[in-house]
């Protein structure tokens, strides 16, 4: 969902070679560079889930950054639009 400030929030579930390759660290670096908030975590099935909030352009830039990494191999991903979390201010790894 988009608010009046142009922010969106999306949940991504990534499949492929996404664990053990620095995915979460790269996500934190990309989020910091793009000025978005949210979180990222490894899942027991080998996938990675990320919720990210910011401008549409910034969210797209984070995904593009992850796709360019030489070790990360995203084979597929699911995307869900979410309501904004107005309390969230940073991007972090959750366990």
C-alpha positions in Angstrom: 0.0 0.0 0.0 1.2 3.5 -0.8 0.7 6.5 1.6 0.6 10.2 0.8 4.4 10.4 1.2 4.9 7.9 -1.6 6.1 5.2 0.7 5.3 1.5 0.1 6.0 -1.6 2.2 6.6 -5.0 0.6 7.4 -8.5 1.8 9.7 -10.5 -0.4 10.5 -14.2 0.0 13.6 -15.1 -1.9 14.5 -18.6 -3.1 17.7 -19.9 -4.6 21.3 -19.5 -3.3 20.3 -17.0 -0.7 21.7 -18.4 2.6 25.4 -18.7 3.5 26.3 -16.1 0.8 26.1 -12.8 2.8 22.5 -12.0 1.7 21.4 -10.5 5.0 24.6 -8.4 5.3 24.2 -7.2 1.7 20.5 -6.4 2.4 21.5 -4.2 5.4 24.1 -2.4 3.3 21.7 -1.8 0.5 18.9 -0.7 2.8 21.3 1.8 4.5 22.5 3.2 1.2 18.9 3.5 -0.1 17.4 4.9 3.1 14.7 2.3 3.6 13.5 0.5 6.8 12.5 -3.0 7.5 14.0 -6.4 8.3 15.5 -9.5 6.8 15.8 -13.1 8.2 16.8 -16.6 7.1 14.0 -19.2 7.1 14.3 -22.9 8.0 13.4 -24.0 4.4 16.5 -22.2 3.0 14.7 -19.1 1.8 15.1 -15.5 3.0 12.2 -13.2 4.0 12.5 -9.5 3.9 10.1 -6.7 4.6 11.1 -3.3 3.3 9.6 0.1 3.4 10.5 3.3 1.5 9.9 4.9 -1.8 9.1 2.6 -4.8 12.4 3.6 -6.3 14.4 2.9 -3.2 12.8 -0.5 -2.7 13.5 -1.4 -6.4 17.1 -0.2 -5.9 17.6 -2.6 -2.9 16.3 -5.5 -5.0 18.6 -4.6 -7.9 21.6 -4.3 -5.6 20.9 -7.9 -4.3 20.5 -9.2 -7.8 23.9 -7.8 -8.8 25.9 -9.6 -6.0 28.3 -12.2 -7.3 27.4 -14.8 -4.7 23.7 -14.3 -4.3 21.6 -16.3 -6.8 17.9 -15.4 -6.6 16.0 -18.1 -8.6 12.6 -16.8 -7.7 10.8 -14.5 -5.3 7.3 -13.9 -4.0 6.1 -10.4 -3.4 3.3 -9.2 -1.1 2.1 -5.6 -0.6 1.7 -4.6 3.0 0.4 -1.8 5.1 3.0 0.7 6.2 4.6 0.4 9.6 4.7 4.0 10.8 6.8 3.1 13.9 9.7 1.5 12.1 12.8 3.6 11.6 15.7 1.3 10.7 16.6 -1.9 8.8 17.8 -4.8 10.7 18.5 -8.6 10.7 16.0 -10.5 12.8 16.5 -14.0 14.1 
